[in-house]
Amino acid sequence: MKKIIAAAGALALTAGLAFGETHETLKAHTLQTGVGDISFGAWGRSTFNVGHQSNSTKITADAPNWALGAAGNLTTTAIEYETAKNNDTTWTTYSAVAAQSGITLTKVKVGDEYKKDDGTTAKYTEQDYVTAVATFAGVKKGYDFTTAGQAAVAVQTALATGNTPTADQMAGAAQFQKLAEEMKAAGYSDADTMNSAKIGEYCNKYATAMGLVTMLKAQEKDESASRNYAGLAPDWSYGSRVGFWIVGRTPDEHFGFDFNLDSDARALFVHKLWDADEKPEDTNYNEDGKYAVAIGDQAKIWGLFDNSLFQTKIAFGRMRENELRGTIGDFGQRESGDVKSEDDIFQEIWTATGLFASIKGNEDSPLAGFYMNGAVDFAGTLGGESAADTDSEKSVRLYDAVRDSQFGVGYTVPGLFQIKAQYWGDSISESNYRYEKSKYASARAAGFDMNDYYGRMEFGIDWLGFMGGATSFLDPNLNLSETPNANLIEFGIKLPLVSNKDLRDYDPEKFYNWYACMGTMGVIKQGFIMYKGHVWGGQGTSNLSQYSYGLVNMQKNDGADIIMAGADFLAEVCINPFDKQDVFVGLSGNYNITSASGSGNMTSGLSVKDLKLNQHKIAAEVYVKKTFAANNFMFAGIAGDFTIQSMEGLVNDVVNLKYDGKANRFYMPIGVEMFF
């Protein structure tokens, strides 16, 4: 039973560890010194994948059904136009009808010169000819409609008086009905059909539709590709990572240090001090060793200071502090893709090079359950030079340091709940060292600056009522013998502090209106069955460029409403509970959807109406896991993921633009994770 309980704890560890003062394996390798104890260890993880993947993309641009016959209709009308131009009586008749509606018919021949209203001369173009034909078509259709309408009235009058309509009257009435149905099919009301200018507009739509179709046809594609492949995962470590950690403690555990190094598969052992001005395309990671042996999550010194009410912690350096962080993480090596992590529920506090301070109420004081922290990152500058990219003697502006600060507060009632809130400072400035420059590149390119975004607020609540008094599955107070079906539920919501609402259009996944995530994790029968999962959702606006492969890019204030949501889960069952308790069968999966709709103007100058965009991602994995030596394990599985994307909208009221994309992958992952 102890092995199953240990495996239940390992389930909480699989999201990745920030090696520090809470790591349980610290007790494994310890050296005693005159100052205190030094503990050390190593770990490694990698997954080998072999499989098959394929994708297809289809983009079409077509005129609606009513416009598909545009060329034929214009050709027929052009013949009628040329005939009328050469018949003075017919031209005079139609010109008089047009004048009643304030319309002037023009005899146009492409290439002929004419005098413009300002007195200058110009030559008629093909577009001028199409416009003249369209205007003539409208006038003629209006004249025909009016004449046919008069015949229809005559038929009704004859029938009402007991007379028999003439053959010409009956033919005119039939023509009237035909024209009326044609106009309604084109989207015009009865009142509109009496206006010859509207009919001319209808004919003009024919020409516009065909012109747009010709232009958008250049973006059409229908292509597919597939391949068999082999590779290593996860991608954040180039397929394999080996890490080393070492920590020190004084005997009273009130002072110490935490340090760890990570080395990725494609990195050299010796790290080259790279040039901060080096262009990305000139960087060769294999030769430069840019991400060779590097400092991991922790490189800090810290101290604890007690009084009767609370304990104060002060830390300096690079660190990740998890007191308020969510604890229900992703699925580690058994990952099916696109699953949520602890930080999606409630973000951890971390600095690249900074200062951290916290206050935690003592259990026997009036402040029991209270916790507050804050951090300032001196490497993550937001307005000037990054100290991390230059000499160590460089300093940063105080304003920049404050802008990048983080503050959190929480209160825990043991056995019931924990509530928490925090501010996470951030900026879209290019010198924000915390992230890759590309993270906010699209927003900067659109003219936004650091004062348009100030980070975000986060709020969370954890339900602890099913944990037997513990606060997490790593809490030493958790006793699965007394609480065999322990369960933890966490909920968090994030609200970005965006001062310029137009910024939201440029990346709804970063500048959303709101985002929420709920996670649950638990065990059944002391760990015979272990499970965890997330349900999440967010809402924002988007210019849709990143979702439509550049086909659509909405203007400011015309961003489409977008909703992103999904769910993921994992369950493991011990299949030898009465033997060694070291073999598990697991199933993981997830479903994510992105849906957008809107109407408005695009940056290309075109408009789009009734735009609908949907993206569905589905993934699943079945695996077998063999554990050994506490938290070490090997696994093998069969997995697959599928992505279906679609978009359609009406461009300039006349062209249906549609995109369809599919991608799928079937593969076999084989992996290992080990602690030493």
DABELSUL-V286111 format. One record per residue. N is the residue number from 1. RES is the residue in one small letter. PHI is phi in radians with two decimals (* if undefined). PSI is psi in radians with two decimals (999 if undefined). D_CENTER is the distance of its C-alpha to the mean C-alpha in Angstrom with 2 decimals. Layout:
[[N;RES;PHI;PSI;D_CENTER] [N;RES;PHI;PSI;D_CENTER]]
This chain:
[[1;m;*;-0.57;42.62] [2;k;-1.07;-0.63;41.82] [3;k;-1.16;-0.68;39.73] [4;i;-1.16;-0.73;37.60] [5;i;-1.10;-0.68;37.16] [6;a;-1.11;-0.68;36.20] [7;a;-1.13;-0.60;33.65] [8;a;-1.11;-0.69;32.19] [9;g;-1.16;-0.63;31.83] [10;a;-1.12;-0.54;30.31] [11;l;-1.04;-0.61;27.54] [12;a;-1.34;-0.32;26.49] [13;l;-1.59;-0.27;26.83] [14;t;-1.19;-0.18;24.75] [15;a;-1.31;-0.14;21.56] [16;g;1.91;2.54;23.38] [17;l;-2.03;2.39;26.01] [18;a;-1.64;1.71;26.56] [19;f;-1.09;2.14;30.24] [20;g;-2.90;-2.71;32.28] [21;e;-1.26;-0.15;34.94] [22;t;-1.78;0.03;33.56] [23;h;-1.28;2.10;33.38] [24;e;-1.18;-0.47;35.89] [25;t;-1.38;0.03;36.84] [26;l;-1.05;-0.47;38.35] [27;k;-1.26;-0.18;41.65] [28;a;-1.26;-0.71;41.89] [29;h;-2.30;1.83;43.06] [30;t;-2.36;2.37;44.85] [31;l;-1.98;2.34;47.47] [32;q;-1.67;2.30;49.74] [33;t;-2.18;3.08;50.84] [34;g;-1.20;-0.37;53.10] [35;v;-1.63;-0.62;50.18] [36;g;3.01;-2.83;48.01] [37;d;-1.73;2.46;46.05] [38;i;-2.07;2.13;43.67] [39;s;-1.95;2.58;41.34] [40;f;-2.60;2.87;39.45] [41;g;-3.08;3.14;37.60] [42;a;-2.51;2.84;35.20] [43;w;-2.64;2.82;32.41] [44;g;-2.69;2.65;30.71] [45;r;-2.69;2.53;28.02] [46;s;-2.90;2.71;27.03] [47;t;-2.38;2.31;26.10] [48;f;-1.76;2.24;27.49] [49;n;-2.05;2.41;25.71] [50;v;-2.37;2.33;27.50] [51;g;-3.05;-2.83;26.26] [52;h;-2.35;2.39;25.42] [53;q;-2.37;2.63;22.29] [54;s;-2.58;2.75;22.01] [55;n;-2.67;2.75;19.81] [56;s;-2.54;2.58;20.66] [57;t;-2.40;2.32;19.58] [58;k;-2.40;2.16;21.48] [59;i;-2.15;2.22;21.37] [60;t;-2.24;2.61;24.22] [61;a;-2.37;1.94;25.66] [62;d;-2.36;2.61;28.62] [63;a;-1.31;2.66;30.76] [64;p;-1.05;2.93;31.24] [65;n;-0.98;-0.68;34.34] [66;w;-1.19;-0.33;36.49] [67;a;-1.78;-0.12;35.85] [68;l;-1.13;-0.45;36.32] [69;g;-1.64;0.38;40.06] [70;a;-1.06;-0.82;39.79] [71;a;-1.03;-0.80;41.67] [72;g;-1.11;-0.74;44.52] [73;n;-1.12;-0.72;44.79] [74;l;-1.18;-0.65;44.91] [75;t;-1.10;-0.79;47.51] [76;t;-1.08;-0.79;49.68] [77;t;-1.16;-0.63;49.39] [78;a;-1.09;-0.66;50.19] [79;i;-1.12;-0.76;53.40] [80;e;-1.11;-0.68;54.35] [81;y;-1.11;-0.80;53.61] [82;e;-1.12;-0.67;55.82] [83;t;-1.11;-0.77;58.55] [84;a;-1.15;-0.65;58.51] [85;k;-1.04;-0.58;58.65] [86;n;-1.62;0.06;61.85] [87;n;-2.15;1.83;63.49] [88;d;-1.03;-0.68;64.62] [89;t;-1.13;-0.83;65.37] [90;t;-1.11;-0.77;61.96] [91;w;-1.07;-0.73;60.17] [92;t;-1.10;-0.71;62.26] [93;t;-1.09;-0.86;61.48] [94;y;-1.20;-0.60;57.71] [95;s;-1.11;-0.67;57.84] [96;a;-1.16;-0.70;59.73] [97;v;-1.12;-0.73;57.18] [98;a;-1.12;-0.69;54.33] [99;a;-1.08;-0.54;56.23] [100;q;-1.11;-0.43;56.37] [101;s;-1.83;0.20;52.57] [102;g;1.31;0.42;52.56] [103;i;-1.93;2.45;51.41] [104;t;-1.96;2.16;53.15] [105;l;-1.46;2.46;53.42] [106;t;-2.22;2.36;53.57] [107;k;-1.50;1.95;55.17] [108;v;-2.04;2.37;52.76] [109;k;-2.31;2.14;53.38] [110;v;-0.98;2.23;50.81] [111;g;1.75;-0.38;52.34] [112;d;-1.25;2.59;54.97] [113;e;-1.51;2.62;55.20] [114;y;-2.56;2.81;55.01] [115;k;-1.69;2.23;55.42] [116;k;-1.42;2.99;52.46] [117;d;-1.10;-0.49;52.84] [118;d;-1.51;0.11;53.10] [119;g;1.63;-0.22;56.02] [120;t;-1.42;2.88;54.31] [121;t;-1.88;2.67;54.25] [122;a;-2.62;2.94;51.41] [123;k;-1.89;2.48;51.10] [124;y;-1.14;2.38;49.58] [125;t;-1.83;3.03;46.34] [126;e;-1.09;-0.63;44.92] [127;q;-1.15;-0.66;42.51] [128;d;-1.06;-0.69;45.60] [129;y;-1.16;-0.78;47.24] [130;v;-1.06;-0.71;44.34] [131;t;-1.12;-0.74;44.32] [132;a;-1.11;-0.75;48.08] [133;v;-1.11;-0.75;47.93] [134;a;-1.09;-0.73;45.18] [135;t;-1.11;-0.77;47.30] [136;f;-1.07;-0.72;50.37] [137;a;-1.07;-0.72;48.53] [138;g;-1.12;-0.79;47.56] [139;v;-1.11;-0.79;51.12] [140;k;-1.09;-0.75;52.64] [141;k;-1.16;-0.66;50.38] [142;g;-1.11;-0.74;51.20] [143;y;-1.11;-0.81;54.88] [144;d;-1.10;-0.68;54.74] [145;f;-1.16;-0.74;52.90] [146;t;-1.13;-0.78;55.48] [147;t;-1.09;-0.78;58.39] [148;a;-1.13;-0.63;57.05] [149;g;-1.12;-0.70;56.48] [150;q;-1.09;-0.67;60.09] [151;a;-1.14;-0.70;61.19] [152;a;-1.11;-0.69;59.14] [153;v;-1.11;-0.71;60.83] [154;a;-1.11;-0.67;64.21] [155;v;-1.11;-0.80;63.55] [156;q;-1.10;-0.68;62.71] [157;t;-1.14;-0.78;65.83] [158;a;-1.08;-0.76;68.07] [159;l;-1.16;-0.65;66.87] [160;a;-1.18;-0.48;67.29] [161;t;-1.72;0.09;70.91] [162;g;1.44;0.23;71.84] [163;n;-1.69;2.87;71.93] [164;t;-1.72;2.15;70.49] [165;p;-1.12;2.65;67.76] [166;t;-1.35;2.89;68.54] [167;a;-1.08;-0.70;66.73] [168;d;-1.11;-0.68;65.17] [169;q;-1.13;-0.73;63.93] [170;m;-1.13;-0.71;62.37] [171;a;-1.13;-0.69;60.71] [172;g;-1.14;-0.69;59.35] [173;a;-1.14;-0.69;57.98] [174;a;-1.12;-0.70;56.20] [175;q;-1.12;-0.66;54.69] [176;f;-1.08;-0.79;53.57] [177;q;-1.08;-0.72;51.74] [178;k;-1.10;-0.80;50.05] [179;l;-1.15;-0.67;48.89] [180;a;-1.10;-0.76;47.64] [181;e;-1.14;-0.66;45.50] [182;e;-1.12;-0.73;44.15] [183;m;-1.19;-0.70;43.15] [184;k;-1.14;-0.66;41.47] [185;a;-1.10;-0.50;39.48] [186;a;-1.46;-0.06;38.26] [187;g;1.72;0.28;37.08] [188;y;-1.85;2.54;40.11] [189;s;-1.44;3.02;42.22] [190;d;-1.03;-0.68;46.00] [191;a;-1.14;-0.68;46.44] [192;d;-1.13;-0.64;44.25] [193;t;-1.17;-0.31;46.23] [194;m;-1.43;-0.12;49.33] [195;n;-1.81;1.96;47.83] [196;s;-1.13;-0.45;48.37] [197;a;-1.14;-0.66;45.86] [198;k;-1.14;-0.64;43.10] [199;i;-1.20;-0.63;44.36] [200;g;-1.14;-0.65;44.25] [201;e;-1.09;-0.69;40.64] [202;y;-1.04;-0.76;39.96] [203;c;-1.18;-0.65;41.62] [204;n;-1.09;-0.58;39.71] [205;k;-1.09;-0.60;36.47] [206;y;-0.96;-0.90;37.76] [207;a;-1.15;-0.74;38.05] [208;t;-1.08;-0.76;34.72] [209;a;-1.02;-0.84;32.90] [210;m;-1.16;-0.60;34.59] [211;g;-1.15;-0.75;33.95] [212;l;-1.17;-0.70;30.18] [213;v;-1.03;-0.76;30.12] [214;t;-1.04;-0.73;31.98] [215;m;-1.20;-0.79;29.52] [216;l;-1.34;-0.31;26.34] [217;k;-1.06;-0.45;28.07] [218;a;-1.13;-0.36;27.58] [219;q;-1.64;-0.03;23.86] [220;e;-1.20;2.58;24.66] [221;k;-2.75;2.69;24.25] [222;d;-2.58;1.63;24.92] [223;e;-2.44;2.75;24.53] [224;s;-2.62;2.78;23.96] [225;a;-2.70;2.68;24.47] [226;s;-2.66;2.77;25.11] [227;r;-2.85;2.70;26.54] [228;n;-1.57;2.54;27.85] [229;y;-2.56;2.85;26.61] [230;a;-2.48;2.48;27.38] [231;g;-2.95;3.13;25.59] [232;l;-1.98;2.67;24.95] [233;a;-2.45;2.82;22.09] [234;p;-1.41;2.77;20.22] [235;d;-1.19;-0.45;18.77] [236;w;-1.21;-0.17;18.68] [237;s;-2.12;0.33;22.48] [238;y;0.96;0.48;23.18] [239;g;1.76;-0.23;24.30] [240;s;-2.87;2.46;26.74] [241;r;-2.44;2.36;27.36] [242;v;-2.13;2.27;30.68] [243;g;-2.21;2.72;31.08] [244;f;-2.29;2.36;34.14] [245;w;-2.29;2.62;34.57] [246;i;-2.56;2.34;37.58] [247;v;-2.35;2.66;38.23] [248;g;-2.23;2.56;41.38] [249;r;-2.44;2.47;42.86] [250;t;-1.34;2.81;46.08] [251;p;-0.96;-0.63;48.29] [252;d;-1.49;0.01;47.30] [253;e;0.99;0.61;43.54] [254;h;-1.82;-0.18;43.24] [255;f;-2.43;2.59;42.43] [256;g;-3.10;-3.11;40.47] [257;f;-2.45;2.72;38.00] [258;d;-2.37;2.33;34.97] [259;f;-2.63;2.39;34.00] [260;n;-2.57;2.59;32.10] [261;l;-2.05;2.53;31.52] [262;d;-2.21;2.50;29.08] [263;s;-2.28;2.24;29.71] [264;d;-1.68;2.88;27.35] [265;a;-1.08;-0.70;28.64] [266;r;-1.67;0.32;28.55] [267;a;-1.84;2.65;29.91] [268;l;-1.43;2.85;33.51] [269;f;-1.29;-0.63;35.52] [270;v;-1.65;2.19;36.46] [271;h;-1.52;2.18;33.79] [272;k;-1.50;2.32;34.40] [273;l;-1.27;1.71;34.04] [274;w;-1.39;2.73;31.76] [275;d;-1.38;2.15;31.96] [276;a;-1.11;-0.38;29.22] [277;d;-1.59;0.02;29.79] [278;e;-1.15;2.33;29.37] [279;k;-1.23;2.50;27.00] [280;p;-0.97;-0.66;24.14] [281;e;-1.24;-0.26;25.67] [282;d;-1.65;-0.04;28.98] [283;t;-1.54;2.19;27.84] [284;n;-1.97;1.87;29.03] [285;y;-1.14;-0.57;27.78] [286;n;-1.20;-0.73;30.61] [287;e;-1.44;-0.73;33.30] [288;d;-1.38;-0.44;32.14] [289;g;1.09;0.62;31.11] [290;k;-1.04;-0.66;28.44] [291;y;-2.02;1.00;26.80] [292;a;-1.44;-2.31;30.09] [293;v;-1.22;2.07;31.52] [294;a;-2.34;2.71;29.46] [295;i;-1.11;2.34;29.50] [296;g;-1.52;-2.29;27.14] [297;d;-1.36;-0.44;26.04] [298;q;-2.26;2.32;29.50] [299;a;-2.73;1.32;32.26] [300;k;-2.44;2.78;33.88] [301;i;-2.09;2.58;37.21] [302;w;-2.64;2.84;37.58] [303;g;-2.56;2.61;40.24] [304;l;-2.00;2.38;40.82] [305;f;-2.28;2.17;43.30] [306;d;-1.81;2.62;44.83] [307;n;-2.52;-3.04;46.67] [308;s;-1.23;-0.36;47.80] [309;l;-1.76;-0.70;44.69] [310;f;-2.68;2.94;41.70] [311;q;-1.97;2.29;40.65] [312;t;-1.82;2.37;39.07] [313;k;-2.07;2.32;36.99] [314;i;-2.16;2.30;36.66] [315;a;-2.40;2.57;34.75] [316;f;-2.22;2.44;34.42] [317;g;2.09;-2.63;32.26] [318;r;-1.68;2.28;29.00] [319;m;-2.80;2.81;27.87] [320;r;-2.29;2.16;25.49] [321;e;-2.02;2.22;26.86] [322;n;-2.04;0.29;25.76] [323;e;-1.00;-0.70;28.14] [324;l;-1.79;-0.15;25.55] [325;r;-1.06;2.64;22.55] [326;g;-1.07;2.67;21.25] [327;t;-2.01;-0.08;23.16] [328;i;-1.70;1.76;21.34] [329;g;-1.72;-2.90;19.38] [330;d;-1.38;-2.87;17.82] [331;f;-1.86;0.32;20.26] [332;g;0.98;-2.31;21.51] [333;q;-1.23;-0.44;23.08] [334;r;-1.57;0.98;22.86] [335;e;-1.76;2.26;19.10] [336;s;-1.62;-0.08;17.76] [337;g;1.77;2.51;14.22] [338;d;1.02;0.61;10.86] [339;v;-1.71;2.79;13.07] [340;k;-1.61;2.83;12.95] [341;s;-2.13;-3.11;15.47] [342;e;-1.00;-0.70;18.07] [343;d;-1.22;-0.37;16.12] [344;d;-1.20;-0.45;13.47] [345;i;-1.46;-0.94;16.67] [346;f;-2.72;2.13;18.49] [347;q;-1.22;2.46;18.12] [348;e;-1.30;2.79;21.16] [349;i;-1.50;2.25;23.27] [350;w;-2.61;2.60;23.44] [351;t;-2.31;2.59;25.12] [352;a;-1.40;-0.77;25.66] [353;t;-2.65;1.79;29.20] [354;g;-2.81;-2.82;30.14] [355;l;-2.21;2.37;32.04] [356;f;-2.27;2.47;31.34] [357;a;-2.51;2.50;33.55] [358;s;-2.54;2.76;33.59] [359;i;-2.25;2.23;36.08] [360;k;-2.24;2.15;36.51] [361;g;-1.13;2.42;39.17] [362;n;-1.24;2.61;41.98] [363;e;-1.10;-0.54;42.44] [364;d;-1.78;0.40;45.96] [365;s;-2.10;2.92;45.26] [366;p;-1.05;-0.32;44.20] [367;l;-1.63;0.23;40.79] [368;a;-0.98;2.28;40.11] [369;g;1.60;-0.21;36.46] [370;f;-1.52;2.47;35.34] [371;y;-2.58;2.44;33.01] [372;m;-2.55;2.46;31.71] [373;n;-2.51;2.93;30.23] [374;g;-2.78;2.67;29.16] [375;a;-2.60;2.57;28.23] [376;v;-2.21;2.28;28.41] [377;d;-1.83;1.94;26.92] [378;f;-1.45;-0.20;29.37] [379;a;-1.54;-0.51;27.41] [380;g;-1.48;1.10;24.25] [381;t;-1.25;2.72;25.92] [382;l;-2.17;-0.11;24.22] [383;g;-2.39;-0.27;26.85] [384;g;-2.30;-2.63;29.25] [385;e;-1.25;2.51;29.94] [386;s;-1.48;2.14;28.29] [387;a;-1.10;-0.45;31.11] [388;a;-1.28;-0.37;29.42] [389;d;-1.72;-0.03;29.72] [390;t;-2.26;-2.85;33.32] [391;d;-1.17;2.67;36.53] [392;s;-1.16;-0.33;36.72] [393;e;-1.37;-0.21;39.09] [394;k;-1.17;2.55;36.48] [395;s;-2.07;2.98;35.45] [396;v;-2.07;2.76;32.67] [397;r;-1.18;2.50;33.07] [398;l;-1.05;-0.68;33.28] [399;y;-1.06;-0.72;30.92] [400;d;-1.13;-0.72;28.19] [401;a;-1.12;-0.73;28.81] [402;v;-1.15;-0.69;28.68] [403;r;-1.07;-0.47;25.41] [404;d;-1.74;0.25;23.82] [405;s;-1.39;2.88;25.55] [406;q;-2.36;2.41;24.42] [407;f;-2.41;2.41;26.42] [408;g;-2.46;2.73;26.39] [409;v;-2.58;2.50;28.86] [410;g;-2.62;2.82;29.43] [411;y;-2.50;2.29;32.25] [412;t;-2.08;2.29;33.11] [413;v;-1.86;1.85;35.65] [414;p;-0.94;2.34;36.56] [415;g;1.42;-0.05;36.30] [416;l;-2.17;-1.22;34.40] [417;f;-2.80;2.91;31.20] [418;q;-2.30;2.28;29.48] [419;i;-1.99;2.59;27.85] [420;k;-2.76;2.77;26.02] [421;a;-2.67;2.67;24.25] [422;q;-2.75;2.72;23.22] [423;y;-1.88;2.33;22.29] [424;w;-2.11;1.79;20.01] [425;g;-1.22;2.49;20.99] [426;d;-2.84;2.97;18.74] [427;s;-2.77;2.70;18.75] [428;i;-1.59;0.11;17.10] [429;s;-1.02;2.52;20.48] [430;e;-1.11;-0.47;20.83] [431;s;-1.53;0.18;23.34] [432;n;-1.23;1.71;21.06] [433;y;-1.21;-0.29;22.20] [434;r;-1.11;-0.54;20.01] [435;y;-2.13;2.93;17.05] [436;e;-1.08;2.55;16.98] [437;k;-1.04;-0.51;17.83] [438;s;-1.24;-0.27;14.99] [439;k;-1.02;-0.75;12.38] [440;y;-1.97;0.37;13.39] [441;a;-1.07;-0.74;15.20] [442;s;-1.14;-0.62;13.73] [443;a;-1.20;-0.75;14.61] [444;r;-1.11;-0.69;18.00] [445;a;-1.10;-0.47;18.70] [446;a;-1.48;0.04;18.39] [447;g;1.71;0.13;21.08] [448;f;-1.46;2.70;19.53] [449;d;-2.31;-3.04;21.26] [450;m;-1.11;-0.43;21.51] [451;n;-1.46;0.03;23.00] [452;d;-1.60;-0.14;20.03] [453;y;-2.64;2.23;18.08] [454;y;-2.08;0.33;19.94] [455;g;1.75;-2.46;17.58] [456;r;-2.75;2.84;17.16] [457;m;-1.85;2.52;19.34] [458;e;-2.25;2.49;18.96] [459;f;-2.33;2.45;21.24] [460;g;-2.57;2.75;22.09] [461;i;-2.53;2.33;24.82] [462;d;-2.01;2.29;26.04] [463;w;-1.65;2.07;28.58] [464;l;-1.91;0.16;31.31] [465;g;-1.13;-0.32;33.87] [466;f;-1.91;0.37;33.74] [467;m;-1.92;0.14;33.98] [468;g;1.06;0.56;37.74] [469;g;1.64;-0.18;37.48] [470;a;-1.47;2.83;34.99] [471;t;-1.84;-0.22;31.68] [472;s;-2.86;3.04;29.83] [473;f;-1.38;-0.07;30.70] [474;l;-1.77;-0.01;31.73] [475;d;-1.24;2.18;34.09] [476;p;-1.09;-0.28;37.70] [477;n;-1.38;-0.13;38.78] [478;l;-1.29;2.16;37.02] [479;n;-2.12;1.76;39.83] [480;l;-1.24;-0.29;38.73] [481;s;-1.20;-0.64;42.38] [482;e;-1.53;-0.50;42.54] [483;t;-2.17;1.32;38.98] [484;p;-1.20;-0.35;38.48] [485;n;-2.06;0.86;35.51] [486;a;-1.10;2.53;33.58] [487;n;-2.58;2.42;30.14] [488;l;-2.13;2.38;27.67] [489;i;-2.19;2.25;25.05] [490;e;-2.23;2.50;22.58] [491;f;-2.42;2.38;20.38] [492;g;-2.49;2.63;18.35] [493;i;-2.34;2.46;16.62] [494;k;-2.11;2.39;15.03] [495;l;-2.27;1.77;15.79] [496;p;-1.09;2.51;14.91] [497;l;-1.68;1.49;18.11] [498;v;-1.82;2.04;17.35] [499;s;-1.53;-0.35;20.73] [500;n;-2.02;1.85;19.74] [501;k;-1.09;-0.41;17.74] [502;d;-1.13;-0.40;17.08] [503;l;-1.09;-0.54;14.83] [504;r;-1.06;-0.52;12.11] [505;d;-1.12;-0.38;11.88] [506;y;-1.60;-0.16;10.87] [507;d;-3.03;1.55;7.48] [508;p;-1.16;-0.30;6.41] [509;e;-1.38;-0.22;4.31] [510;k;-2.01;-0.65;7.88] [511;f;-1.99;0.87;10.17] [512;y;-1.25;2.93;9.52] [513;n;-1.33;-0.73;12.87] [514;w;-2.79;2.74;12.92] [515;y;-2.54;2.38;11.49] [516;a;-2.39;2.57;13.98] [517;c;-2.52;2.32;14.75] [518;m;-2.11;2.33;18.14] [519;g;-2.18;2.68;19.67] [520;t;-2.44;2.55;23.10] [521;m;-2.58;2.50;25.32] [522;g;-2.96;3.10;28.94] [523;v;-2.28;2.72;31.95] [524;i;-2.17;2.33;34.59] [525;k;0.98;0.88;38.21] [526;q;1.08;0.34;37.76] [527;g;2.02;0.03;35.14] [528;f;-1.04;-0.61;36.36] [529;i;-2.21;2.27;32.94] [530;m;-2.15;2.50;29.89] [531;y;-2.62;2.76;26.47] [532;k;-2.88;2.82;23.19] [533;g;-3.05;3.03;19.84] [534;h;-2.41;2.61;16.96] [535;v;-2.22;2.28;15.76] [536;w;-2.52;2.84;12.74] [537;g;-2.92;2.72;11.04] [538;g;-2.70;2.76;9.65] [539;q;-2.39;2.49;10.43] [540;g;-2.88;-2.86;10.17] [541;t;-2.19;2.72;11.02] [542;s;-2.64;2.56;9.73] [543;n;-1.39;-0.11;12.01] [544;l;1.24;0.05;10.07] [545;s;-1.04;-0.77;11.28] [546;q;-1.28;-0.25;8.37] [547;y;-1.79;-0.22;8.11] [548;s;-2.04;0.26;11.93] [549;y;0.96;0.63;13.21] [550;g;1.43;-0.02;14.87] [551;l;-1.16;-0.63;16.84] [552;v;-2.19;2.30;15.74] [553;n;-2.48;1.72;15.36] [554;m;-1.28;2.61;16.31] [555;q;-1.29;2.91;18.76] [556;k;-0.98;2.51;18.65] [557;n;1.25;-0.03;19.24] [558;d;-2.01;0.29;18.26] [559;g;-1.04;2.53;14.49] [560;a;-1.40;2.58;13.50] [561;d;-1.22;2.34;12.84] [562;i;-2.36;2.40;9.53] [563;i;-2.17;2.31;9.41] [564;m;-2.14;2.29;7.25] [565;a;-2.66;2.88;9.95] [566;g;3.12;3.09;11.72] [567;a;-2.62;2.57;14.80] [568;d;-2.47;2.76;16.36] [569;f;-2.68;2.79;20.00] [570;l;-2.58;2.44;22.74] [571;a;-2.44;2.39;26.50] [572;e;-2.20;2.45;29.43] [573;v;-2.20;2.26;33.08] [574;c;-1.34;2.16;36.07] [575;i;-1.74;-0.02;38.35] [576;n;-2.32;1.01;41.37] [577;p;-1.14;-0.38;41.63] [578;f;-1.82;0.20;45.43] [579;d;-2.11;-2.09;45.65] [580;k;-1.43;-0.26;43.77] [581;q;0.98;0.78;40.53] [582;d;-2.28;0.18;38.50] [583;v;-2.17;2.25;36.89] [584;f;-2.27;2.57;33.76] [585;v;-1.98;2.32;31.92] [586;g;-2.29;2.76;28.26] [587;l;-2.40;2.25;25.54] [588;s;-2.31;2.73;21.81] [589;g;-2.96;2.92;18.98] [590;n;-2.78;2.73;15.62] [591;y;-2.41;2.17;13.97] [592;n;-2.17;2.48;10.35] [593;i;-2.32;2.42;9.81] [594;t;-2.13;2.18;7.60] [595;s;-2.33;2.32;10.40] [596;a;-2.41;2.64;11.33] [597;s;-2.65;2.60;14.89] [598;g;3.04;3.07;16.96] [599;s;-2.57;2.58;19.89] [600;g;2.79;-2.87;20.98] [601;n;-1.71;2.50;21.82] [602;m;-1.75;2.82;20.05] [603;t;-1.14;-0.33;20.82] [604;s;-1.30;-0.16;23.00] [605;g;1.70;-0.23;25.37] [606;l;-1.50;2.86;24.76] [607;s;-1.99;2.77;23.64] [608;v;-2.36;2.46;21.57] [609;k;-2.23;2.58;22.39] [610;d;0.93;0.74;21.15] [611;l;-1.30;2.31;17.82] [612;k;-2.33;2.27;15.94] [613;l;-2.30;2.34;12.79] [614;n;-2.43;2.45;11.93] [615;q;-2.38;2.19;10.24] [616;h;-2.08;2.29;11.97] [617;k;-2.19;2.21;11.99] [618;i;-2.26;2.37;15.28] [619;a;-2.56;2.65;17.01] [620;a;-2.71;2.69;20.36] [621;e;-2.61;2.38;23.00] [622;v;-2.00;2.33;26.66] [623;y;-2.54;2.84;28.44] [624;v;-2.11;2.33;31.74] [625;k;-2.17;2.36;32.04] [626;k;-2.04;2.07;35.28] [627;t;-1.67;2.70;35.65] [628;f;-2.77;2.56;38.38] [629;a;0.89;1.18;39.61] [630;a;1.18;-1.95;37.61] [631;n;-1.59;0.13;33.85] [632;n;-1.39;2.61;34.05] [633;f;-2.78;2.76;32.91] [634;m;-2.19;2.66;32.47] [635;f;-2.62;2.79;30.55] [636;a;-2.53;2.50;30.14] [637;g;-2.64;3.12;28.01] [638;i;-2.21;2.24;26.84] [639;a;-2.40;2.81;23.16] [640;g;-2.74;2.61;21.03] [641;d;-2.47;2.60;17.50] [642;f;-2.36;2.43;16.63] [643;t;-2.27;2.24;13.84] [644;i;-2.18;2.19;14.77] [645;q;-2.21;2.53;13.25] [646;s;-2.63;2.61;15.21] [647;m;-2.66;2.46;15.56] [648;e;-2.67;2.60;18.81] [649;g;-2.92;2.85;20.40] [650;l;-1.75;1.97;23.83] [651;v;-1.57;2.20;24.28] [652;n;0.89;0.53;27.19] [653;d;1.18;0.09;28.43] [654;v;-2.35;-0.20;29.85] [655;v;-2.25;2.24;27.46] [656;n;-1.51;1.97;25.13] [657;l;-1.79;2.22;22.17] [658;k;-2.39;2.43;20.43] [659;y;-2.25;2.36;17.98] [660;d;-2.35;2.31;17.94] [661;g;-2.45;2.52;16.55] [662;k;-2.42;2.52;17.30] [663;a;-2.58;2.43;17.11] [664;n;-2.56;2.78;18.94] [665;r;-2.61;2.31;20.49] [666;f;-2.10;2.30;23.51] [667;y;-2.70;2.91;24.74] [668;m;-2.08;1.94;27.07] [669;p;-1.60;2.42;26.06] [670;i;-2.32;2.10;29.02] [671;g;-2.49;2.99;28.61] [672;v;-2.59;2.55;30.48] [673;e;-2.41;2.31;30.10] [674;m;-2.41;2.51;33.25] [675;f;-2.08;2.46;34.54] [676;f;-2.18;999;37.87]]
